[in-house]
Each structure stands twice: as C-alpha cells, then as structure tokens.
C-alpha cells in the first residue's frame, strides 16, 4: 500500500486510497472462506494455526493465519485508533485521511486526528483530498467540480490552478472547496464560538507573535464552557487587509501551521465582530455579493468567502462558505 504525504498550507496529512484497503479486505475475506481445516473463525484451537503461509491476500511479505482474518490485516493487530496514531507519529503529520468510494458523490473523505478520533471536517484536508482525487485520475462527475462527502455532510471542490514546484508530482494545486453552511455561532468568554464542521473558539488579540500557544491554547481548548467535547482555539490579529491566524488544534493537542475550519471560523468571527462594532478592525471586503476575507496562516495565504443569512435584521447563519488555498503532494512511501 502506498502512503501519500500532503500539505495544505503547512497542515500535513498522510493520505491513503481507501479503495485499496477495501479491496484488500475483500481478498482477505475470500481467503478466510477458503480455510479447509473446519474450525470456526475466532474459536481456538485452530488446527491450521501452526501453518502460517503467504496466500497473497495481504502482500507478498505478510504471513497470516488465513482462517482468522490475517492476524490483524492492515492494522497489524491493533485497533483502528492505534493504527492512525502509529501512522501519524511515523510520518509526523497532523492527521490521516482515506479517500473512499461513495454512492452519491465522486468520493468520500474520512478524516482522523492524530489521536485516532474522527468524524469531523478538516478544511485543509478537504483541499488535499480533492488534489489527491485528481492525482488518482478520478474525474468530477459534472466535468469540473468534485462532489464529496465528509463527516459534516456534502462538499464541493474545484482545482483553480496548477503551479510548478519541487514536489513529488511537481505541482502545487490551488483548490477551492465549499464548506458546510454555518448555523451555530455566538459570543462566548472573550471571543466567539463558531462551528464550521468542527468546533472553534476565536479570540482577537493585538499580536499573534510571541503568544505562548501551548499555555493559551490549552486554556481555551479545555475551558468548561466547551465541555465535554472541547473546542479548537484560534488567536487572530485583524489587520486592515487580512487576518493573521494561529490555531491550537484538539486531537493534535498543539499548534498546527494552519487549520482550514479554524481559518473559516476566524473569518466569520471577524465579520461578526466588525458588524457588531466591538472594536475588531475590518479585514474583509465585498465582492460579487460575498464577503471575502484574506487570511495569513503560519506559512501560506488563504481566502475565505461567505454570504450572511438574515431573518429580518438578525444574522441567523452563513451560506456559500468557501475556502481557497494550496494543496501539495510532498512525498510517497
């Protein structure tokens, strides 16, 4: 199996083609069904247990007890969470993703934090998996825009440009993905809570440089107001032309170079703050009926777009939420 290493604005991921895993599991199941010793799976003692062999189901070097599912299959006998933890630790990444087949969309994105937890959206990961689908030769069903599923629902992704670079596949792909609509947001503590497919707390500060991210990040990450799930903590400097964002991510339990859902939450909080006249400087402009917010992460520039939704004069949500930024394949193993 090939492991692909992607970077989304410095947010690094190990990515797998989940279709290969499914195929391997199907082969293993077929092999299991061919056991001739008469034992029941999972009921020792197995008469064939002493005869490990290479049946070809799990690669030419992996030996296993074919009547007991390959001795752990792709996870090497560990649970899935432990497998994710091992892979993220081995490749020093901020998460792991699988590209899976989907009956309703072009593919499905399964995202996991380094601690093995999953089920949420990752904006930088979403851009990377769109670039990965293109790399694998998967074509958008409508010819231009990918439609994919993630933990928070359906998304779209479009490759806007391809720039030569010294990467494995020689290019950086600029990808624009549609995030989930935002309906949950409120002022809390000394900032804003915004759920952009992942829970985020956003605090505006005079300067982001020099912050003790470990201390400040943990303080808000584990604040009782966000219990029991917790929240990611974003610290934002609002400049006239852009936001500068640093994020402490749950699951990683430390600062990452970029967080797509956090950048999106920070952009929305910036607009909410300025609209509420709470002293947050404008870092956005209107373009074609949308609010556009340039954002600087630790090493790359990104852009967030959205449309506020009103009920009378009350802001009730945000739709047409887009995140644009780089996706880079930087290694394979």
TAGI-V365639 format. One line per field, one symbol per residue. phi: phi as a letter, one per 20 degrees, with the letter a starting at -180 (. if undefined). burial: 1 if it has 16 or more other ideal C-beta (glycine too) atoms within 10 Angstrom, else 0. Layout:
phi->???
burial->???
//
This chain:
phi->.eddddcdlneececceffffffffffffffgfefdenfegndfeefefedfbdenfcnfdeebefecmnmolfemneffgfffgfffffeldercccedfcfdcfaddddcffenfbndecffffffffffgfffnfdffencdfdbdcfdpebcbceebcdgbedgembddecddeeffdcdaafbldacdcddobfcdccecfbefnfeffffffgegdfgfdfefnbfdddcdedgdaedcccddfnflafdfabffffffffffffffffelenfffccbeblndedcfcdefcbdcbdcacfddcmdefdrbclecccaeccedacb
burial->001111111111111111001001100100110010001000000101000000101100010111111100111000000011101100001111111100001111111111010101111111111111111001010000111111110011111000000010101111111111110010010011111111111111000100101001100110000100011111111100011111111111011111111111111111111100000100110000011111111101011111010000000011001111111110000
//
